[in-house]
Amino acid sequence: MPAPRTALRLKRSRRSVLWGAVLALGGGALVGVGLSPARVEAQTPKRTQKVVQYQTTPKGRSRCDNCSQWQAPSSCKIVQGTIAPAGWCSAYAPKS
């Protein structure tokens, strides 16, 4: 007499359980690679000048052209629009 179907489903070898775990972890690693910091940054929309309190004059020694977000000749990685080299905003982060 054949075994009931439910009993067949519950029988799993250690090897098949471990193999399933390896596949799940491998899939998680691939998802992690897909969300690298460069891709996340590229997908993040730029902020408006108003939101970051952008001004065309420096604030002390803090100015756009010595910020880590600065992109010569007149743009920023995280702020929309034309940016003056001598400008400043609240997102200022000095170059390291």
Biopython code that builds the backbone (N, CA, C, O; Angstrom):
import numpy as np
from Bio.PDB.StructureBuilder import StructureBuilder

atoms = [
    (1, "MET", "N", (0.837, -1.171, 0.000)),
    (1, "MET", "CA", (0.000, 0.000, 0.000)),
    (1, "MET", "C", (0.893, 1.250, 0.000)),
    (1, "MET", "O", (1.805, 1.344, 0.822)),
    (2, "PRO", "N", (0.646, 2.225, -0.921)),
    (2, "PRO", "CA", (1.504, 3.412, -0.993)),
    (2, "PRO", "C", (1.303, 4.333, 0.213)),
    (2, "PRO", "O", (0.238, 4.367, 0.830)),
    (3, "ALA", "N", (2.370, 5.078, 0.522)),
    (3, "ALA", "CA", (2.312, 6.032, 1.644)),
    (3, "ALA", "C", (1.436, 7.220, 1.266)),
    (3, "ALA", "O", (1.371, 7.593, 0.094)),
    (4, "PRO", "N", (0.769, 7.810, 2.235)),
    (4, "PRO", "CA", (-0.058, 8.991, 1.936)),
    (4, "PRO", "C", (0.802, 10.118, 1.373)),
    (4, "PRO", "O", (1.987, 10.222, 1.691)),
    (5, "ARG", "N", (0.206, 10.952, 0.544)),
    (5, "ARG", "CA", (0.942, 12.048, -0.103)),
    (5, "ARG", "C", (1.544, 13.033, 0.894)),
    (5, "ARG", "O", (2.649, 13.523, 0.661)),
    (6, "THR", "N", (0.866, 13.340, 1.983)),
    (6, "THR", "CA", (1.394, 14.284, 2.966)),
    (6, "THR", "C", (2.695, 13.787, 3.564)),
    (6, "THR", "O", (3.587, 14.586, 3.848)),
    (7, "ALA", "N", (2.818, 12.495, 3.758)),
    (7, "ALA", "CA", (4.050, 11.944, 4.310)),
    (7, "ALA", "C", (5.194, 12.121, 3.325)),
    (7, "ALA", "O", (6.331, 12.336, 3.745)),
    (8, "LEU", "N", (4.925, 12.037, 2.029)),
    (8, "LEU", "CA", (5.969, 12.224, 1.025)),
    (8, "LEU", "C", (6.461, 13.666, 1.000)),
    (8, "LEU", "O", (7.654, 13.907, 0.815)),
    (9, "ARG", "N", (5.575, 14.614, 1.181)),
    (9, "ARG", "CA", (5.966, 16.030, 1.160)),
    (9, "ARG", "C", (6.835, 16.387, 2.360)),
    (9, "ARG", "O", (7.714, 17.241, 2.245)),
    (10, "LEU", "N", (6.617, 15.769, 3.478)),
    (10, "LEU", "CA", (7.362, 16.109, 4.680)),
    (10, "LEU", "C", (8.760, 15.498, 4.704)),
    (10, "LEU", "O", (9.617, 15.944, 5.467)),
    (11, "LYS", "N", (8.998, 14.480, 3.875)),
    (11, "LYS", "CA", (10.314, 13.857, 3.829)),
    (11, "LYS", "C", (11.261, 14.729, 3.018)),
    (11, "LYS", "O", (11.099, 14.872, 1.806)),
    (12, "ARG", "N", (12.218, 15.292, 3.669)),
    (12, "ARG", "CA", (13.230, 16.095, 2.982)),
    (12, "ARG", "C", (14.589, 15.704, 3.540)),
    (12, "ARG", "O", (14.759, 15.536, 4.747)),
    (13, "SER", "N", (15.522, 15.568, 2.666)),
    (13, "SER", "CA", (16.856, 15.208, 3.119)),
    (13, "SER", "C", (17.577, 16.465, 3.606)),
    (13, "SER", "O", (17.212, 17.590, 3.262)),
    (14, "ARG", "N", (18.587, 16.243, 4.399)),
    (14, "ARG", "CA", (19.413, 17.337, 4.871)),
    (14, "ARG", "C", (20.050, 18.066, 3.688)),
    (14, "ARG", "O", (20.184, 19.290, 3.694)),
    (15, "ARG", "N", (20.432, 17.305, 2.695)),
    (15, "ARG", "CA", (21.077, 17.873, 1.515)),
    (15, "ARG", "C", (20.135, 18.843, 0.789)),
    (15, "ARG", "O", (20.556, 19.926, 0.382)),
    (16, "SER", "N", (18.867, 18.458, 0.629)),
    (16, "SER", "CA", (17.934, 19.337, -0.084)),
    (16, "SER", "C", (17.642, 20.601, 0.721)),
    (16, "SER", "O", (17.455, 21.667, 0.134)),
    (17, "VAL", "N", (17.599, 20.507, 2.036)),
    (17, "VAL", "CA", (17.379, 21.692, 2.877)),
    (17, "VAL", "C", (18.584, 22.629, 2.780)),
    (17, "VAL", "O", (18.418, 23.839, 2.625)),
    (18, "LEU", "N", (19.788, 22.076, 2.870)),
    (18, "LEU", "CA", (20.999, 22.901, 2.762)),
    (18, "LEU", "C", (21.114, 23.531, 1.383)),
    (18, "LEU", "O", (21.496, 24.696, 1.263)),
    (19, "TRP", "N", (20.791, 22.778, 0.348)),
    (19, "TRP", "CA", (20.849, 23.309, -1.014)),
    (19, "TRP", "C", (19.866, 24.469, -1.170)),
    (19, "TRP", "O", (20.189, 25.477, -1.799)),
    (20, "GLY", "N", (18.681, 24.334, -0.606)),
    (20, "GLY", "CA", (17.694, 25.417, -0.647)),
    (20, "GLY", "C", (18.199, 26.668, 0.060)),
    (20, "GLY", "O", (17.976, 27.785, -0.405)),
    (21, "ALA", "N", (18.886, 26.472, 1.194)),
    (21, "ALA", "CA", (19.445, 27.606, 1.927)),
    (21, "ALA", "C", (20.533, 28.299, 1.111)),
    (21, "ALA", "O", (20.600, 29.528, 1.085)),
    (22, "VAL", "N", (21.379, 27.526, 0.452)),
    (22, "VAL", "CA", (22.438, 28.097, -0.393)),
    (22, "VAL", "C", (21.831, 28.921, -1.525)),
    (22, "VAL", "O", (22.299, 30.023, -1.811)),
    (23, "LEU", "N", (20.808, 28.398, -2.160)),
    (23, "LEU", "CA", (20.154, 29.131, -3.244)),
    (23, "LEU", "C", (19.509, 30.424, -2.746)),
    (23, "LEU", "O", (19.578, 31.453, -3.417)),
    (24, "ALA", "N", (18.889, 30.368, -1.581)),
    (24, "ALA", "CA", (18.253, 31.563, -1.019)),
    (24, "ALA", "C", (19.290, 32.629, -0.692)),
    (24, "ALA", "O", (19.077, 33.810, -0.968)),
    (25, "LEU", "N", (20.408, 32.220, -0.106)),
    (25, "LEU", "CA", (21.465, 33.182, 0.224)),
    (25, "LEU", "C", (22.102, 33.756, -1.039)),
    (25, "LEU", "O", (22.423, 34.943, -1.092)),
    (26, "GLY", "N", (22.282, 32.925, -2.039)),
    (26, "GLY", "CA", (22.838, 33.405, -3.308)),
    (26, "GLY", "C", (21.928, 34.416, -3.971)),
    (26, "GLY", "O", (22.397, 35.414, -4.517)),
    (27, "GLY", "N", (20.636, 34.168, -3.928)),
    (27, "GLY", "CA", (19.675, 35.123, -4.485)),
    (27, "GLY", "C", (19.696, 36.430, -3.732)),
    (27, "GLY", "O", (19.583, 37.495, -4.338)),
    (28, "GLY", "N", (19.840, 36.370, -2.408)),
    (28, "GLY", "CA", (19.933, 37.585, -1.605)),
    (28, "GLY", "C", (21.182, 38.380, -1.940)),
    (28, "GLY", "O", (21.150, 39.610, -1.956)),
    (29, "ALA", "N", (22.279, 37.688, -2.209)),
    (29, "ALA", "CA", (23.517, 38.382, -2.583)),
    (29, "ALA", "C", (23.356, 39.102, -3.912)),
    (29, "ALA", "O", (23.858, 40.214, -4.082)),
    (30, "LEU", "N", (22.661, 38.477, -4.856)),
    (30, "LEU", "CA", (22.443, 39.120, -6.149)),
    (30, "LEU", "C", (21.578, 40.361, -6.015)),
    (30, "LEU", "O", (21.814, 41.354, -6.702)),
    (31, "VAL", "N", (20.597, 40.322, -5.158)),
    (31, "VAL", "CA", (19.764, 41.504, -4.924)),
    (31, "VAL", "C", (20.614, 42.607, -4.309)),
    (31, "VAL", "O", (20.474, 43.771, -4.684)),
    (32, "GLY", "N", (21.484, 42.266, -3.380)),
    (32, "GLY", "CA", (22.368, 43.245, -2.751)),
    (32, "GLY", "C", (23.282, 43.919, -3.756)),
    (32, "GLY", "O", (23.531, 45.120, -3.650)),
    (33, "VAL", "N", (23.788, 43.177, -4.729)),
    (33, "VAL", "CA", (24.645, 43.741, -5.770)),
    (33, "VAL", "C", (23.852, 44.718, -6.629)),
    (33, "VAL", "O", (24.381, 45.743, -7.058)),
    (34, "GLY", "N", (22.599, 44.404, -6.878)),
    (34, "GLY", "CA", (21.756, 45.277, -7.689)),
    (34, "GLY", "C", (21.474, 46.609, -7.025)),
    (34, "GLY", "O", (21.118, 47.566, -7.714)),
    (35, "LEU", "N", (21.619, 46.709, -5.711)),
    (35, "LEU", "CA", (21.362, 47.945, -4.992)),
    (35, "LEU", "C", (22.659, 48.571, -4.489)),
    (35, "LEU", "O", (22.731, 49.025, -3.347)),
    (36, "SER", "N", (23.670, 48.594, -5.328)),
    (36, "SER", "CA", (24.942, 49.180, -4.937)),
    (36, "SER", "C", (24.766, 50.681, -4.703)),
    (36, "SER", "O", (23.843, 51.274, -5.259)),
    (37, "PRO", "N", (25.630, 51.316, -3.891)),
    (37, "PRO", "CA", (25.487, 52.744, -3.596)),
    (37, "PRO", "C", (25.452, 53.622, -4.843)),
    (37, "PRO", "O", (24.734, 54.621, -4.872)),
    (38, "ALA", "N", (26.214, 53.264, -5.868)),
    (38, "ALA", "CA", (26.212, 54.067, -7.091)),
    (38, "ALA", "C", (24.845, 54.042, -7.760)),
    (38, "ALA", "O", (24.383, 55.069, -8.257)),
    (39, "ARG", "N", (24.195, 52.886, -7.779)),
    (39, "ARG", "CA", (22.872, 52.793, -8.389)),
    (39, "ARG", "C", (21.828, 53.523, -7.563)),
    (39, "ARG", "O", (20.944, 54.177, -8.117)),
    (40, "VAL", "N", (21.919, 53.421, -6.267)),
    (40, "VAL", "CA", (20.961, 54.110, -5.408)),
    (40, "VAL", "C", (21.098, 55.610, -5.598)),
    (40, "VAL", "O", (20.096, 56.316, -5.702)),
    (41, "GLU", "N", (22.337, 56.107, -5.645)),
    (41, "GLU", "CA", (22.566, 57.536, -5.849)),
    (41, "GLU", "C", (22.029, 57.986, -7.197)),
    (41, "GLU", "O", (21.447, 59.066, -7.303)),
    (42, "ALA", "N", (22.215, 57.170, -8.227)),
    (42, "ALA", "CA", (21.742, 57.534, -9.560)),
    (42, "ALA", "C", (20.220, 57.585, -9.623)),
    (42, "ALA", "O", (19.665, 58.334, -10.428)),
    (43, "GLN", "N", (19.540, 56.811, -8.800)),
    (43, "GLN", "CA", (18.094, 56.776, -8.811)),
    (43, "GLN", "C", (17.462, 57.832, -7.908)),
    (43, "GLN", "O", (16.260, 58.079, -7.998)),
    (44, "THR", "N", (18.249, 58.453, -7.046)),
    (44, "THR", "CA", (17.734, 59.463, -6.131)),
    (44, "THR", "C", (17.561, 60.783, -6.870)),
    (44, "THR", "O", (18.519, 61.276, -7.467)),
    (45, "PRO", "N", (16.365, 61.369, -6.847)),
    (45, "PRO", "CA", (16.170, 62.634, -7.547)),
    (45, "PRO", "C", (16.917, 63.772, -6.848)),
    (45, "PRO", "O", (17.105, 63.762, -5.631)),
    (46, "LYS", "N", (17.333, 64.744, -7.644)),
    (46, "LYS", "CA", (18.030, 65.894, -7.079)),
    (46, "LYS", "C", (17.048, 66.775, -6.312)),
    (46, "LYS", "O", (15.859, 66.825, -6.628)),
    (47, "ARG", "N", (17.559, 67.460, -5.312)),
    (47, "ARG", "CA", (16.741, 68.365, -4.496)),
    (47, "ARG", "C", (16.658, 69.733, -5.168)),
    (47, "ARG", "O", (17.549, 70.118, -5.925)),
    (48, "THR", "N", (15.601, 70.448, -4.890)),
    (48, "THR", "CA", (15.471, 71.800, -5.447)),
    (48, "THR", "C", (16.381, 72.746, -4.674)),
    (48, "THR", "O", (16.759, 72.472, -3.535)),
    (49, "GLN", "N", (16.725, 73.860, -5.306)),
    (49, "GLN", "CA", (17.574, 74.854, -4.659)),
    (49, "GLN", "C", (16.894, 75.432, -3.420)),
    (49, "GLN", "O", (17.556, 75.734, -2.427)),
    (50, "LYS", "N", (15.597, 75.580, -3.483)),
    (50, "LYS", "CA", (14.858, 76.135, -2.348)),
    (50, "LYS", "C", (14.935, 75.209, -1.134)),
    (50, "LYS", "O", (15.115, 75.679, -0.011)),
    (51, "VAL", "N", (14.801, 73.908, -1.347)),
    (51, "VAL", "CA", (14.824, 72.936, -0.248)),
    (51, "VAL", "C", (16.151, 72.973, 0.494)),
    (51, "VAL", "O", (16.172, 72.854, 1.719)),
    (52, "VAL", "N", (17.261, 73.136, -0.225)),
    (52, "VAL", "CA", (18.593, 73.135, 0.410)),
    (52, "VAL", "C", (19.073, 74.541, 0.741)),
    (52, "VAL", "O", (20.233, 74.726, 1.109)),
    (53, "GLN", "N", (18.197, 75.531, 0.616)),
    (53, "GLN", "CA", (18.512, 76.929, 0.950)),
    (53, "GLN", "C", (19.728, 77.437, 0.174)),
    (53, "GLN", "O", (20.600, 78.104, 0.731)),
    (54, "TYR", "N", (19.769, 77.114, -1.113)),
    (54, "TYR", "CA", (20.894, 77.516, -1.967)),
    (54, "TYR", "C", (20.977, 79.029, -2.065)),
    (54, "TYR", "O", (19.961, 79.717, -2.172)),
    (55, "GLN", "N", (22.198, 79.533, -2.026)),
    (55, "GLN", "CA", (22.461, 80.969, -2.247)),
    (55, "GLN", "C", (23.680, 81.084, -3.143)),
    (55, "GLN", "O", (24.537, 80.201, -3.148)),
    (56, "THR", "N", (23.761, 82.167, -3.899)),
    (56, "THR", "CA", (24.851, 82.341, -4.865)),
    (56, "THR", "C", (26.119, 82.898, -4.229)),
    (56, "THR", "O", (27.120, 83.080, -4.921)),
    (57, "THR", "N", (26.098, 83.170, -2.938)),
    (57, "THR", "CA", (27.278, 83.674, -2.240)),
    (57, "THR", "C", (27.753, 82.637, -1.224)),
    (57, "THR", "O", (26.950, 81.851, -0.721)),
    (58, "PRO", "N", (29.056, 82.629, -0.916)),
    (58, "PRO", "CA", (29.571, 81.634, 0.031)),
    (58, "PRO", "C", (29.124, 81.922, 1.465)),
    (58, "PRO", "O", (28.654, 83.017, 1.773)),
    (59, "LYS", "N", (29.275, 80.949, 2.310)),
    (59, "LYS", "CA", (29.011, 81.116, 3.735)),
    (59, "LYS", "C", (30.343, 80.879, 4.435)),
    (59, "LYS", "O", (30.718, 79.745, 4.732)),
    (60, "GLY", "N", (31.040, 81.965, 4.687)),
    (60, "GLY", "CA", (32.394, 81.861, 5.229)),
    (60, "GLY", "C", (33.319, 81.238, 4.191)),
    (60, "GLY", "O", (33.377, 81.688, 3.047)),
    (61, "ARG", "N", (34.038, 80.204, 4.601)),
    (61, "ARG", "CA", (34.925, 79.496, 3.667)),
    (61, "ARG", "C", (34.207, 78.365, 2.942)),
    (61, "ARG", "O", (34.780, 77.721, 2.063)),
    (62, "SER", "N", (32.978, 78.130, 3.304)),
    (62, "SER", "CA", (32.195, 77.066, 2.671)),
    (62, "SER", "C", (31.618, 77.563, 1.359)),
    (62, "SER", "O", (30.818, 78.498, 1.342)),
    (63, "ARG", "N", (32.019, 76.944, 0.267)),
    (63, "ARG", "CA", (31.519, 77.314, -1.054)),
    (63, "ARG", "C", (31.403, 76.072, -1.914)),
    (63, "ARG", "O", (32.082, 75.071, -1.687)),
    (64, "CYS", "N", (30.536, 76.157, -2.898)),
    (64, "CYS", "CA", (30.234, 74.992, -3.736)),
    (64, "CYS", "C", (31.467, 74.357, -4.384)),
    (64, "CYS", "O", (31.577, 73.132, -4.429)),
    (65, "ASP", "N", (32.385, 75.171, -4.882)),
    (65, "ASP", "CA", (33.524, 74.587, -5.603)),
    (65, "ASP", "C", (34.517, 73.848, -4.707)),
    (65, "ASP", "O", (35.457, 73.239, -5.218)),
    (66, "ASN", "N", (34.335, 73.885, -3.381)),
    (66, "ASN", "CA", (35.156, 73.029, -2.519)),
    (66, "ASN", "C", (34.288, 72.044, -1.728)),
    (66, "ASN", "O", (34.667, 71.583, -0.652)),
    (67, "CYS", "N", (33.121, 71.737, -2.286)),
    (67, "CYS", "CA", (32.183, 70.762, -1.708)),
    (67, "CYS", "C", (32.373, 69.412, -2.425)),
    (67, "CYS", "O", (32.703, 69.373, -3.610)),
    (68, "SER", "N", (32.166, 68.338, -1.710)),
    (68, "SER", "CA", (32.331, 67.007, -2.305)),
    (68, "SER", "C", (31.247, 66.688, -3.342)),
    (68, "SER", "O", (31.405, 65.754, -4.129)),
    (69, "GLN", "N", (30.162, 67.445, -3.351)),
    (69, "GLN", "CA", (29.067, 67.220, -4.301)),
    (69, "GLN", "C", (29.224, 68.048, -5.587)),
    (69, "GLN", "O", (28.449, 67.871, -6.527)),
    (70, "TRP", "N", (30.193, 68.928, -5.638)),
    (70, "TRP", "CA", (30.395, 69.852, -6.755)),
    (70, "TRP", "C", (30.779, 69.117, -8.037)),
    (70, "TRP", "O", (31.581, 68.184, -8.017)),
    (71, "GLN", "N", (30.185, 69.560, -9.163)),
    (71, "GLN", "CA", (30.530, 69.042, -10.483)),
    (71, "GLN", "C", (30.811, 70.240, -11.385)),
    (71, "GLN", "O", (29.896, 70.958, -11.787)),
    (72, "ALA", "N", (32.090, 70.444, -11.696)),
    (72, "ALA", "CA", (32.474, 71.579, -12.543)),
    (72, "ALA", "C", (31.834, 71.443, -13.913)),
    (72, "ALA", "O", (31.648, 70.313, -14.363)),
    (73, "PRO", "N", (31.494, 72.491, -14.587)),
    (73, "PRO", "CA", (31.753, 73.882, -14.235)),
    (73, "PRO", "C", (30.641, 74.539, -13.423)),
    (73, "PRO", "O", (30.897, 75.540, -12.755)),
    (74, "SER", "N", (29.409, 74.010, -13.455)),
    (74, "SER", "CA", (28.342, 74.729, -12.742)),
    (74, "SER", "C", (27.166, 73.832, -12.340)),
    (74, "SER", "O", (26.007, 74.180, -12.566)),
    (75, "SER", "N", (27.475, 72.681, -11.745)),
    (75, "SER", "CA", (26.375, 71.814, -11.305)),
    (75, "SER", "C", (26.759, 71.067, -10.031)),
    (75, "SER", "O", (27.892, 71.138, -9.555)),
    (76, "CYS", "N", (25.781, 70.358, -9.505)),
    (76, "CYS", "CA", (25.931, 69.634, -8.242)),
    (76, "CYS", "C", (25.330, 68.240, -8.405)),
    (76, "CYS", "O", (24.381, 68.054, -9.167)),
    (77, "LYS", "N", (25.881, 67.265, -7.692)),
    (77, "LYS", "CA", (25.383, 65.894, -7.761)),
    (77, "LYS", "C", (23.992, 65.764, -7.144)),
    (77, "LYS", "O", (23.222, 64.890, -7.541)),
    (78, "ILE", "N", (23.660, 66.626, -6.176)),
    (78, "ILE", "CA", (22.410, 66.442, -5.446)),
    (78, "ILE", "C", (21.442, 67.623, -5.501)),
    (78, "ILE", "O", (20.340, 67.536, -4.960)),
    (79, "VAL", "N", (21.836, 68.734, -6.151)),
    (79, "VAL", "CA", (20.970, 69.913, -6.234)),
    (79, "VAL", "C", (20.684, 70.224, -7.697)),
    (79, "VAL", "O", (21.585, 70.181, -8.535)),
    (80, "GLN", "N", (19.427, 70.536, -8.001)),
    (80, "GLN", "CA", (19.005, 70.839, -9.369)),
    (80, "GLN", "C", (19.507, 72.215, -9.819)),
    (80, "GLN", "O", (19.811, 73.088, -9.006)),
    (81, "GLY", "N", (19.579, 72.371, -11.134)),
    (81, "GLY", "CA", (19.839, 73.679, -11.731)),
    (81, "GLY", "C", (21.297, 74.066, -11.826)),
    (81, "GLY", "O", (22.197, 73.288, -11.511)),
    (82, "THR", "N", (21.501, 75.299, -12.271)),
    (82, "THR", "CA", (22.850, 75.859, -12.408)),
    (82, "THR", "C", (23.332, 76.307, -11.037)),
    (82, "THR", "O", (22.610, 76.975, -10.298)),
    (83, "ILE", "N", (24.565, 75.928, -10.710)),
    (83, "ILE", "CA", (25.134, 76.222, -9.402)),
    (83, "ILE", "C", (26.379, 77.084, -9.571)),
    (83, "ILE", "O", (27.271, 76.751, -10.352)),
    (84, "ALA", "N", (26.438, 78.193, -8.840)),
    (84, "ALA", "CA", (27.603, 79.084, -8.892)),
    (84, "ALA", "C", (28.747, 78.469, -8.093)),
    (84, "ALA", "O", (28.522, 77.938, -7.005)),
    (85, "PRO", "N", (29.976, 78.532, -8.619)),
    (85, "PRO", "CA", (31.117, 77.987, -7.884)),
    (85, "PRO", "C", (31.269, 78.609, -6.493)),
    (85, "PRO", "O", (31.702, 77.940, -5.555)),
    (86, "ALA", "N", (30.914, 79.883, -6.363)),
    (86, "ALA", "CA", (31.042, 80.569, -5.078)),
    (86, "ALA", "C", (29.760, 80.476, -4.250)),
    (86, "ALA", "O", (29.647, 81.158, -3.232)),
    (87, "GLY", "N", (28.804, 79.660, -4.654)),
    (87, "GLY", "CA", (27.541, 79.523, -3.933)),
    (87, "GLY", "C", (27.687, 78.657, -2.683)),
    (87, "GLY", "O", (28.781, 78.204, -2.346)),
    (88, "TRP", "N", (26.561, 78.440, -2.005)),
    (88, "TRP", "CA", (26.530, 77.619, -0.797)),
    (88, "TRP", "C", (25.119, 77.083, -0.608)),
    (88, "TRP", "O", (24.156, 77.714, -1.043)),
    (89, "CYS", "N", (24.981, 75.905, 0.048)),
    (89, "CYS", "CA", (23.666, 75.380, 0.431)),
    (89, "CYS", "C", (23.816, 74.540, 1.689)),
    (89, "CYS", "O", (24.931, 74.245, 2.122)),
    (90, "SER", "N", (22.692, 74.158, 2.271)),
    (90, "SER", "CA", (22.713, 73.389, 3.527)),
    (90, "SER", "C", (23.222, 71.964, 3.349)),
    (90, "SER", "O", (23.483, 71.281, 4.340)),
    (91, "ALA", "N", (23.369, 71.504, 2.122)),
    (91, "ALA", "CA", (23.904, 70.173, 1.864)),
    (91, "ALA", "C", (25.417, 70.182, 1.721)),
    (91, "ALA", "O", (26.014, 69.165, 1.370)),
    (92, "TYR", "N", (26.041, 71.319, 1.990)),
    (92, "TYR", "CA", (27.500, 71.449, 1.849)),
    (92, "TYR", "C", (28.237, 70.386, 2.655)),
    (92, "TYR", "O", (27.948, 70.160, 3.830)),
    (93, "ALA", "N", (29.199, 69.740, 1.994)),
    (93, "ALA", "CA", (30.055, 68.730, 2.628)),
    (93, "ALA", "C", (31.460, 68.938, 2.090)),
    (93, "ALA", "O", (31.706, 68.689, 0.910)),
    (94, "PRO", "N", (32.391, 69.390, 2.925)),
    (94, "PRO", "CA", (33.745, 69.689, 2.445)),
    (94, "PRO", "C", (34.423, 68.481, 1.816)),
    (94, "PRO", "O", (34.221, 67.341, 2.234)),
    (95, "LYS", "N", (35.234, 68.762, 0.798)),
    (95, "LYS", "CA", (36.013, 67.679, 0.174)),
    (95, "LYS", "C", (36.995, 67.131, 1.201)),
    (95, "LYS", "O", (37.555, 67.870, 2.010)),
    (96, "SER", "N", (37.189, 65.816, 1.149)),
    (96, "SER", "CA", (38.132, 65.218, 2.108)),
    (96, "SER", "C", (39.489, 65.039, 1.513)),
    (96, "SER", "O", (40.398, 64.550, 2.184)),
]
sb = StructureBuilder()
sb.init_structure("model")
sb.init_model(0)
sb.init_chain("A")
sb.init_seg("    ")
for serial, (resi, resn, name, xyz) in enumerate(atoms, 1):
    if name == "N":
        sb.init_residue(resn, " ", resi, " ")
    sb.init_atom(name, np.array(xyz, "f"), 0.0, 1.0, " ", f" {name:<3s}", serial, name[0])
structure = sb.get_structure()
